[in-house]
């Protein structure tokens, strides 16, 4: 990998008002009084720059959620990029996610640049320049604290970007400092990348803010909770079968310990939101104790345009949920022979628009001649529409918009990470000294929030409890960009992602509707697809120091 990269326009634009030449580091090493004064305000601009490339899951692929790459959803449009995933067509010339590889290295580069820019006392020197440290003591000390936080956040940013890169590619090059001399860096092993992520977090976690309750203008920046969540997820992936084929229990113990470190810290104040359905809507994630980290954007109606039913003016159907997913939602009462969606886990109604339900101010009728007739061009082929994340009944014709905050880390995921790791390390009911709860108790918390009417998890052994965790993750985390990567890390993708995508055909009857399960599309997944391919152009630019993943 060639570590001299061109920063994208959006990063440059973010900091251009603070410094006219982002790539010129001579100002850092040869500062004079004049240049220090000039660059005083640039500290905060460069500090914010390493946040810019963070992934926004609502536009991951085809300007929509990544669920269509898994068995969660089917993209309605035939002209979609996700087809390369669906048909196993990824190769060294085609990888729709490779832009994230470049963006994430830009984030790493920006973090390294910031640390170099303020390192060796230069940041403190700039903050003190032309300042009366007696009369302006309060503001000066505040700025010093902010600088210290930004430094720690830069290390966490690198950990975040490397965790995403390792999830996609396995081992990747580790760039530990800002350099711009064309040096070539080879890939590190996956294990070394994981060790680097953990080290970046452990070495700097004590210097992070607990929260931004007293600094609302800093919301959206990393905190201790975010750092611990990144570490817990990273170690869970590292312990999983894809990366732990010999099932080394010590890796599961490390993952359990990392999740326990977060769960056991009561000062952080995280808790499950009261309502699963409303949690994801609008600005709710920003004020919920469940949110550990959310990626914010200005109001828009892109998600509604992309995913409202085609029969709603302005809607494109978009990512339509599959019957494969719908079938995973449990019954909480006696099944209704006339309505297969009644008496089900309430997360179904909160996440998916089913036939006969009310959405966008009308009852959805997908039968022949109905308002949402499935034979209409670009209507859902699966018999379902996306509800999760969407604001109901926006007037798209008049440009009405709403907030959409991508929740990258939340408390329910941490509980599920803990339940999985604890089960694999100690079994479903053990509580070793120093641990907060059993795997079963953590899993039950998530289910009880959905509905106390859901059956209690009865799995008695490690193997059956593992399946219970997998099902719970599938339902609780639906459409949140977990399913595809879960299937990979569990080594389940060769089985699951080679099965057909299912939907339902809807027929009007005297008593309502009848439903017939049907095959909607085929899927193909190859063994090599457990890791994404590096683009040939990137390998060539590295003078072949970047080694391709196997069989591409």
Secondary structure, DSSP 8 states (H G I E B T S, - for coil): -B------HHHHHHHTTT-S-TT--HHHHS--HHHHHHHTTHHHHHHHHTTTT---GGGSBTTB-GGGGTTSEEES-SS-TTHHHHTT--BTTB-TTHHHHHHHHHHHHHHHHHHHHHTTTHHHHHHHTT--TTTTHHHHHHHHHHHHHHHHHHHHHHHHHHHHHHHHHSS-B---S---S--B--B--HHHHHHHHHHHHHHHGGGS-S--TT-GGGTTS--HHHHHHHHHHHHHHHHSTTT-TT--HHHHHHHHHHHHHHHT-GGG-----S-HHHHTSBTHHHH-TTEEEEE----B-HHHHHHS-TTSTT----EEE-HHHHTTS-BSS--BTTBTTTTB-HHHHHHEE-TTSEETTEE---STTSTT-TTSTT--SSS-EE-TT--TT--GGGT--B-B-EEEEEHHHHHHHHHHHHHHHH-SS---TT--S-HHHHHHHHHHHH-TTS------SHHHHHHHHHHHHHHHTTTSS-HHHHHHHTT-HHHHTTS-EEEEEEEEETTEEEEEEEEEE-----GGGGS----HHHHHHTTT-S---TT-
